[in-house]
């Protein structure tokens, strides 16, 4: 954390690593290790860097997100100058919303600084909470590549559905043709049944007629035989 913030503050002042190393009276390589995170400065060096960059040691160490706390600014103003300028800046940004100008004017430097610090800490907490929520939302959102993959999958699925629809249409046509063939076969079967039924009926009627004739012939033969036997006797 300290390395990133040192790098940021140095670039804001348009300084080189050699410039800051010279101010600290350390070697270029030693300061470079501070920014890369390979080494950490001692507390005295941290305080010296904070004073040089007009910030706080807490900001450099990542304990707060407030880069320029009031005490670092107030050090360059007396009470009247700080209160007047501070009120103008803070009232325009609504950091001290809820505090009347008369109330602020009665504060000494320390009270005013404490009030500003409390408000800034509240804002920092809210910003951190919003950052966490944004990180959570970004983590739950699909990436551009994932969305492209989903869109490609949907296109592929749509193509497959279109192909299946065409196959279903062809199957429907085949089923229709089969239904027509079945209807034709049923018509033929009914026709055959009707024709053979008539023929079988005629055969049965002929059989019945012939059977009756045969009975009459048998009876006539029996009578002739009986008459012949009577004459013989």
HELIX and SHEET records of a PDB file:
HELIX    1   1 UNK A    2  UNK A   12  1                                  11    
HELIX    2   2 UNK A   17  UNK A   24  1                                   8    
HELIX    3   3 UNK A   28  UNK A   36  1                                   9    
HELIX    4   4 UNK A   43  UNK A   52  1                                  10    
HELIX    5   5 UNK A   57  UNK A   60  1                                   4    
HELIX    6   6 UNK A   70  UNK A   74  1                                   5    
HELIX    7   7 UNK A   79  UNK A   93  1                                  15    
HELIX    8   8 UNK A  101  UNK A  105  1                                   5    
HELIX    9   9 UNK A  109  UNK A  140  1                                  32    
HELIX   10  10 UNK A  144  UNK A  232  1                                  89    
END                                                                             
